[in-house]
């Protein structure tokens, strides 16, 4: 069994549903901290109403929920967000960078995105070589032909 990690969470928004882990799921839903109205073509940093002290040596990866685009027409503007463990103060509220593809109303507590705790990669050493020993797969986009 894996070790449980404690995450200290400060709830900035009143009335925001608390974070919870659903048994069998590796991702934790994040919610809009306020009622929002976005117009098509508008970009907004949507406040998520929490600040989190992640454990040393870990980061959070933040991505949209699978239904977010279908239900709200929102895209995450930077494809994937990374929150490192140094972003941990009372004023370090998490936000979700959203781009609206249509006019949309989003009620407070709407589950828009999700995060997963990820261990930082180990230190890397890069070694220049003249040739790699693995077989070529055919270049970019070559699988599935």
C-alpha positions as CSV (number, residue, x, y, z in Angstrom):
1,X,0.0,0.0,0.0
2,X,1.3,3.5,-0.9
3,X,2.0,6.1,1.8
4,X,-0.7,8.7,2.4
5,X,0.5,12.3,1.8
6,X,-0.9,15.1,3.9
7,X,-1.9,18.3,1.9
8,X,-2.6,21.3,4.0
9,X,-5.4,23.3,2.3
10,X,-6.5,26.9,3.0
11,X,-10.0,27.5,1.8
12,X,-10.1,31.1,0.5
13,X,-13.7,31.1,-0.8
14,X,-16.6,30.8,1.6
15,X,-19.0,27.9,0.8
16,X,-16.6,26.1,-1.4
17,X,-17.0,22.3,-1.3
18,X,-13.9,20.7,0.2
19,X,-11.4,18.7,-1.7
20,X,-11.8,14.9,-1.5
21,X,-10.3,11.8,-3.0
22,X,-12.7,9.4,-4.6
23,X,-11.7,5.8,-3.9
24,X,-10.0,4.3,-7.0
25,X,-9.4,7.7,-8.6
26,X,-6.0,9.4,-8.9
27,X,-7.3,12.8,-9.7
28,X,-8.9,15.4,-7.4
29,X,-11.6,17.7,-8.8
30,X,-11.2,21.5,-8.4
31,X,-14.1,23.9,-8.4
32,X,-14.9,27.5,-9.5
33,X,-14.7,29.6,-6.4
34,X,-17.4,32.1,-7.6
35,X,-20.2,32.5,-10.1
36,X,-18.7,33.4,-13.5
37,X,-19.9,34.7,-16.8
38,X,-17.6,34.4,-19.8
39,X,-18.1,35.6,-23.4
40,X,-16.8,33.7,-26.4
41,X,-13.2,34.5,-27.0
42,X,-12.6,35.7,-23.5
43,X,-9.6,34.5,-21.4
44,X,-9.9,34.4,-17.6
45,X,-7.9,33.1,-14.7
46,X,-10.7,31.3,-12.8
47,X,-10.1,31.4,-9.1
48,X,-10.3,27.9,-7.5
49,X,-10.6,29.2,-3.9
50,X,-7.8,27.2,-2.4
51,X,-4.1,27.5,-1.5
52,X,-2.3,24.3,-0.9
53,X,1.0,23.4,0.8
54,X,2.3,20.5,-1.3
55,X,4.9,18.2,0.3
56,X,8.5,18.9,-0.6
57,X,9.6,17.0,-3.6
58,X,6.1,17.0,-5.2
59,X,4.2,19.1,-7.7
60,X,0.5,19.2,-8.8
61,X,-0.5,18.7,-12.4
62,X,-3.7,20.6,-13.2
63,X,-5.8,19.7,-16.3
64,X,-9.4,20.1,-17.4
65,X,-12.0,17.5,-16.5
66,X,-13.0,15.4,-19.5
67,X,-16.5,16.9,-19.6
68,X,-15.4,20.6,-19.2
69,X,-15.2,21.4,-22.9
70,X,-18.4,19.6,-23.8
71,X,-20.4,21.2,-21.0
72,X,-18.9,24.7,-20.9
73,X,-16.9,25.2,-24.0
74,X,-13.8,26.0,-22.0
75,X,-10.2,25.2,-22.9
76,X,-7.3,25.3,-20.6
77,X,-5.1,28.1,-22.1
78,X,-1.7,26.5,-21.2
79,X,-2.6,22.9,-21.9
80,X,-1.5,21.7,-18.5
81,X,-0.7,23.6,-15.3
82,X,2.1,22.8,-12.9
83,X,2.0,24.0,-9.3
84,X,5.3,23.4,-7.6
85,X,5.8,23.0,-3.8
86,X,7.2,26.5,-3.4
87,X,3.8,28.0,-4.3
88,X,2.4,27.4,-0.8
89,X,1.6,30.7,1.0
90,X,-1.7,32.0,2.3
91,X,-2.0,34.3,-0.8
92,X,-1.0,31.6,-3.3
93,X,-4.5,30.8,-4.5
94,X,-4.8,28.3,-7.3
95,X,-6.3,29.5,-10.6
96,X,-7.3,27.8,-13.8
97,X,-6.4,29.7,-17.1
98,X,-9.5,29.3,-19.2
99,X,-10.4,30.3,-22.7
100,X,-14.1,30.4,-23.6
101,X,-15.1,29.2,-27.0
102,X,-18.8,30.2,-26.4
103,X,-20.7,32.4,-24.0
104,X,-21.1,30.5,-20.8
105,X,-22.4,30.8,-17.2
106,X,-20.5,28.9,-14.6
107,X,-22.0,28.6,-11.1
108,X,-19.8,28.6,-8.0
109,X,-18.7,25.0,-7.1
110,X,-18.7,23.8,-10.7
111,X,-16.1,21.1,-11.2
112,X,-14.0,22.5,-14.0
113,X,-10.5,20.9,-13.6
114,X,-8.6,18.4,-11.7
115,X,-5.2,17.8,-10.2
116,X,-2.9,15.0,-9.4
117,X,0.1,15.0,-7.0
118,X,3.3,14.0,-8.9
119,X,6.7,13.3,-7.5
120,X,9.4,15.6,-8.9
121,X,11.7,13.9,-11.4
122,X,15.2,12.9,-10.2
123,X,18.2,15.0,-11.1
124,X,19.1,14.4,-14.8
125,X,22.5,14.1,-16.4
126,X,22.6,14.7,-20.2
127,X,25.4,13.0,-22.2
128,X,26.1,14.0,-25.8
129,X,26.4,10.9,-28.1
130,X,26.9,10.5,-31.8
131,X,24.5,7.7,-32.1
132,X,21.6,6.2,-30.1
133,X,21.4,2.4,-29.9
134,X,17.6,2.0,-30.1
135,X,15.8,1.1,-33.4
136,X,14.1,3.9,-35.3
137,X,10.3,3.9,-35.2
138,X,10.0,5.9,-38.4
139,X,9.9,9.5,-37.1
140,X,7.2,11.8,-35.8
141,X,3.6,10.6,-36.4
142,X,4.7,7.2,-37.8
143,X,2.8,4.9,-35.6
144,X,-0.7,3.7,-36.6
145,X,-0.1,3.8,-40.3
